[in-house]
Amino acid sequence: MSLEEYFKRIDFHGSYDKLDLETLKLIHKHHVMSIPFENLSIHCGEKNIMDFDVIFNKIVRNGRGGWCLENNFLFNWVLREMGYDTTSLGSRVFNCILNDFSPLDSHFINKVVIDGKAYITDVSFGVSFQVWEPLELISGKDQPQAAGVFRLIDQGDIWVLEKTGRKKEILNPEFATSSLVNSKDHNQIYCFTLVPRGAEHFLEINNKLQTETSLFTSKSICSLQTPTGFRALIGWIYSEVTYKPDEGIDVFDIRNITDDEIEQTLREKFNIRLKNKLQPINNKSFYTL
């Protein structure tokens, strides 16, 4: 396992000698543009294993993506190998049905300290909530990115990540009222503490999320950021979203695809080739693009 293999996987050919913010931003952005956020293994009769060797082979050598417990675990290794001062953290995702954060740390993120300033890196949340660059760990500061304006709020015992987005323009009238289209412009995404968490902290939730009823067992998800927005395949629903910040809108091109189109879509739009046959699923479970 080497950094060179990883950098080839994310199509990064620049210098990484300087452990500065600019280098971190470049690598972070290359990762989200190259490696999908996806849970397809679960729906191919496989299992997501919280083992670094397995994750490296899956994502770097076999050209797959992964969910946060894989992608951000890999990114933590990359940062440490490069020499960055980094710490892995656990976060609790906001649940719109409960109108509260989930009770368990189900999301893996990383904190990086550069020249005395702390940043949060997250290369695996997907869709319109995916940050393209690290966020400075400072309370209340608007941090505009392609997807909208992100904000970290210090609430004393926890930090909260929130985002203000734009209006949505839905091209296909069939999906104008789809539950996949987020009707809110302002969203809380997740909360976290600054308590360091090792990989072992996530072993139980890693098993729970793929063996019990959860978003990840209810929906097959694949999402990849693009220079103009993102693509997503949820079950049989394929979406291409284009950010148009100058016009104050995000354009959603959503359509249904057939079983026969799944394999080609994954190959052409996400550069993913699966070893085992995918059984797409899109059961009722709250999830928005």
C-alpha positions as CSV (number, residue, x, y, z in Angstrom):
1,M,0.0,0.0,0.0
2,S,1.4,3.3,-1.0
3,L,0.5,7.0,-1.3
4,E,1.4,6.8,-5.0
5,E,-1.3,4.2,-5.6
6,Y,-3.9,6.4,-3.9
7,F,-2.8,9.5,-5.8
8,K,-3.1,7.7,-9.0
9,R,-6.6,6.5,-8.0
10,I,-7.8,10.1,-7.4
11,D,-5.9,11.4,-10.5
12,F,-3.7,13.7,-8.4
13,H,-0.4,14.5,-10.0
14,G,0.8,17.5,-8.0
15,S,3.4,17.9,-5.4
16,Y,2.5,16.8,-1.8
17,D,5.8,17.8,-0.1
18,K,4.2,20.8,1.7
19,L,1.8,19.9,4.5
20,D,-0.2,23.1,3.9
21,L,-3.9,23.9,3.5
22,E,-3.6,24.3,-0.3
23,T,-2.3,20.7,-0.7
24,L,-5.0,19.4,1.7
25,K,-7.7,21.2,-0.3
26,L,-6.5,19.7,-3.6
27,I,-6.4,16.2,-2.3
28,H,-9.8,16.5,-0.6
29,K,-11.4,17.8,-3.8
30,H,-9.7,15.1,-6.0
31,H,-11.0,12.4,-3.7
32,V,-14.6,13.5,-3.8
33,M,-14.5,13.9,-7.6
34,S,-12.9,10.4,-8.1
35,I,-14.2,8.1,-5.4
36,P,-18.0,7.6,-5.1
37,F,-19.9,7.6,-1.8
38,E,-21.7,4.2,-2.2
39,N,-23.1,1.3,-0.3
40,L,-23.4,-1.1,-3.2
41,S,-21.5,-4.0,-1.6
42,I,-24.4,-4.5,0.8
43,H,-26.7,-5.0,-2.1
44,C,-24.4,-7.4,-4.0
45,G,-24.4,-10.0,-1.2
46,E,-21.1,-8.7,0.2
47,K,-20.1,-7.0,3.4
48,N,-18.4,-3.7,4.2
49,I,-15.5,-4.6,6.4
50,M,-13.8,-2.2,8.8
51,D,-10.3,-3.4,8.0
52,F,-7.8,-1.1,6.4
53,D,-6.2,-3.6,4.0
54,V,-9.6,-4.6,2.7
55,I,-10.7,-1.0,2.3
56,F,-7.5,-0.1,0.4
57,N,-7.8,-3.0,-2.0
58,K,-11.5,-2.2,-2.6
59,I,-11.3,1.5,-3.2
60,V,-7.8,2.1,-4.5
61,R,-6.9,-1.1,-6.3
62,N,-10.4,-2.3,-7.4
63,G,-11.8,1.1,-8.4
64,R,-14.7,1.1,-6.0
65,G,-16.2,3.7,-3.7
66,G,-17.4,3.2,-0.2
67,W,-19.4,4.7,2.6
68,C,-17.9,7.1,5.2
69,L,-16.6,4.3,7.4
70,E,-14.4,3.3,4.5
71,N,-13.7,6.5,2.6
72,N,-12.8,8.7,5.6
73,F,-10.9,5.8,7.3
74,L,-8.8,5.6,4.1
75,F,-8.4,9.4,4.0
76,N,-7.2,9.4,7.6
77,W,-4.5,6.9,6.6
78,V,-3.5,9.2,3.7
79,L,-3.2,12.2,5.9
80,R,-1.1,10.4,8.5
81,E,1.1,8.9,5.8
82,M,1.7,12.4,4.4
83,G,2.6,13.7,7.8
84,Y,-0.4,15.8,8.6
85,D,-1.5,16.3,12.3
86,T,-4.8,14.5,12.1
87,T,-7.4,13.0,14.4
88,S,-10.4,10.8,13.6
89,L,-13.8,11.9,15.1
90,G,-17.3,10.4,15.3
91,S,-20.4,12.3,14.4
92,R,-24.1,11.9,14.7
93,V,-26.2,12.5,11.5
94,F,-29.3,14.7,11.8
95,N,-32.6,12.7,11.4
96,C,-35.4,14.8,10.0
97,I,-38.1,12.4,11.2
98,L,-36.9,12.6,14.8
99,N,-36.0,16.2,14.3
100,D,-32.8,15.4,16.2
101,F,-29.4,13.9,15.8
102,S,-29.1,10.1,15.8
103,P,-28.1,8.7,19.1
104,L,-25.0,6.8,17.8
105,D,-21.8,7.9,16.1
106,S,-22.5,6.6,12.6
107,H,-20.4,9.0,10.6
108,F,-16.6,9.1,10.5
109,I,-14.8,12.4,9.9
110,N,-11.3,13.8,10.4
111,K,-9.8,16.8,12.1
112,V,-6.6,18.3,10.7
113,V,-4.4,20.9,12.4
114,I,-2.3,23.1,10.1
115,D,-0.2,26.0,11.6
116,G,-2.3,26.0,14.7
117,K,-5.7,26.1,12.9
118,A,-8.0,23.2,12.9
119,Y,-10.1,22.0,9.9
120,I,-12.7,19.3,9.4
121,T,-12.3,17.0,6.4
122,D,-15.1,14.8,5.2
123,V,-14.7,13.1,1.8
124,S,-17.8,10.8,2.2
125,F,-21.2,12.2,2.8
126,G,-22.3,12.4,-0.8
127,V,-25.0,14.3,-2.8
128,S,-25.5,18.0,-2.1
129,F,-24.2,17.7,1.5
130,Q,-20.7,16.8,0.4
131,V,-18.1,19.4,1.1
132,W,-15.5,19.8,-1.6
133,E,-12.8,21.3,0.6
134,P,-12.0,21.2,4.4
135,L,-14.0,23.5,6.7
136,E,-12.2,25.7,9.1
137,L,-13.2,24.7,12.7
138,I,-14.5,28.1,13.7
139,S,-17.9,28.9,15.0
140,G,-20.5,30.8,13.0
141,K,-18.3,31.6,10.0
142,D,-20.0,31.3,6.6
143,Q,-17.9,29.0,4.4
144,P,-19.2,29.2,0.8
145,Q,-18.6,26.2,-1.4
146,A,-20.1,24.9,-4.7
147,A,-23.0,23.2,-3.0
148,G,-23.9,26.2,-0.8
149,V,-22.8,27.9,2.4
150,F,-21.6,25.6,5.1
151,R,-21.3,26.7,8.8
152,L,-19.9,25.0,11.9
153,I,-21.6,26.1,15.1
154,D,-20.0,25.5,18.5
155,Q,-22.8,24.7,20.9
156,G,-20.6,24.0,23.9
157,D,-20.8,20.2,24.3
158,I,-21.1,19.6,20.5
159,W,-20.2,21.2,17.2
160,V,-23.0,21.2,14.5
161,L,-22.5,21.3,10.8
162,E,-25.2,23.1,8.8
163,K,-25.7,24.2,5.3
164,T,-27.8,26.8,3.5
165,G,-28.5,25.8,-0.1
166,R,-30.3,27.2,-3.1
167,K,-33.7,26.8,-4.7
168,K,-34.2,23.6,-6.8
169,E,-35.3,23.6,-10.4
170,I,-36.7,20.1,-11.3
171,L,-36.6,19.4,-15.0
172,N,-38.8,16.3,-14.9
173,P,-42.3,17.1,-13.6
174,E,-42.7,13.5,-12.5
175,F,-40.2,14.2,-9.7
176,A,-41.4,17.7,-8.7
177,T,-42.8,16.3,-5.4
178,S,-40.4,13.4,-4.9
179,S,-39.2,12.7,-1.4
180,L,-35.7,12.7,-2.8
181,V,-35.8,16.4,-3.5
182,N,-35.0,18.4,-0.4
183,S,-37.6,21.0,0.2
184,K,-35.5,22.9,2.7
185,D,-32.9,25.5,1.9
186,H,-31.4,25.3,5.4
187,N,-30.3,22.0,6.9
188,Q,-28.5,20.6,9.9
189,I,-26.2,17.8,8.7
190,Y,-24.5,16.3,11.7
191,C,-23.0,17.0,15.1
192,F,-19.7,15.9,16.6
193,T,-17.4,16.3,19.6
194,L,-13.6,16.7,19.5
195,V,-13.0,13.4,21.3
196,P,-10.6,11.3,19.3
197,R,-12.1,8.1,18.0
198,G,-10.2,5.1,16.6
199,A,-11.5,2.6,14.1
200,E,-12.6,0.3,16.8
201,H,-15.2,2.9,17.9
202,F,-17.1,2.2,14.7
203,L,-17.0,-1.6,14.6
204,E,-20.4,-2.0,16.1
205,I,-22.2,0.6,14.0
206,N,-20.5,-0.7,10.9
207,N,-22.2,-4.0,11.5
208,K,-25.5,-2.5,12.6
209,L,-25.9,-0.3,9.6
210,Q,-25.7,-3.3,7.2
211,T,-27.5,-6.0,9.1
212,E,-30.4,-4.1,10.7
213,T,-33.0,-1.9,9.1
214,S,-31.3,1.4,8.2
215,L,-31.0,3.8,5.4
216,F,-28.2,1.7,3.9
217,T,-30.2,-1.6,3.9
218,S,-33.3,0.2,2.6
219,K,-31.6,2.0,-0.4
220,S,-28.8,1.2,-2.8
221,I,-26.9,4.5,-3.1
222,C,-24.1,5.7,-5.4
223,S,-23.1,9.3,-5.5
224,L,-20.2,11.1,-7.2
225,Q,-19.3,14.8,-7.2
226,T,-18.6,16.4,-10.6
227,P,-17.0,19.8,-11.5
228,T,-20.5,21.2,-11.9
229,G,-22.5,19.4,-9.2
230,F,-23.0,15.7,-8.6
231,R,-24.5,12.5,-10.0
232,A,-26.5,9.9,-7.9
233,L,-28.1,6.6,-8.4
234,I,-30.7,5.7,-5.8
235,G,-32.3,2.3,-6.5
236,W,-33.5,2.8,-10.1
237,I,-33.6,6.7,-9.9
238,Y,-30.7,8.4,-11.7
239,S,-30.0,12.1,-11.1
240,E,-27.6,14.7,-12.5
241,V,-27.6,17.9,-10.5
242,T,-26.0,21.1,-11.8
243,Y,-25.1,23.9,-9.4
244,K,-25.8,27.4,-10.7
245,P,-24.8,29.8,-7.9
246,D,-24.9,32.8,-10.1
247,E,-28.5,32.2,-10.8
248,G,-29.3,31.1,-7.3
249,I,-30.6,27.7,-8.3
250,D,-29.6,24.0,-8.5
251,V,-30.9,22.2,-11.6
252,F,-32.1,18.6,-11.0
253,D,-32.3,16.2,-14.0
254,I,-34.0,13.1,-12.5
255,R,-35.2,10.0,-14.3
256,N,-36.0,6.4,-13.8
257,I,-33.8,3.8,-15.4
258,T,-34.4,0.0,-16.0
259,D,-32.6,-3.0,-14.6
260,D,-30.8,-3.4,-18.0
261,E,-29.4,0.2,-17.7
262,I,-28.0,-0.2,-14.1
263,E,-24.6,-1.8,-15.0
264,Q,-24.0,0.6,-17.9
265,T,-24.9,3.6,-15.7
266,L,-22.5,2.6,-13.0
267,R,-19.7,2.0,-15.5
268,E,-20.2,5.2,-17.5
269,K,-21.3,7.7,-14.9
270,F,-19.4,6.4,-11.8
271,N,-16.6,4.3,-13.3
272,I,-17.7,1.4,-11.1
273,R,-17.6,-2.3,-12.2
274,L,-19.1,-4.7,-9.8
275,K,-18.0,-8.3,-9.3
276,N,-21.3,-9.5,-8.1
277,K,-24.8,-8.6,-9.4
278,L,-26.4,-5.6,-7.8
279,Q,-29.9,-6.0,-6.5
280,P,-31.1,-2.3,-6.6
281,I,-33.4,-1.2,-3.8
282,N,-35.3,2.0,-3.0
283,N,-37.6,1.2,0.0
284,K,-39.2,4.0,2.0
285,S,-36.5,5.6,4.1
286,F,-35.9,9.3,4.6
287,Y,-33.1,10.4,2.2
288,T,-32.7,13.5,0.1
289,L,-30.4,14.6,-2.7
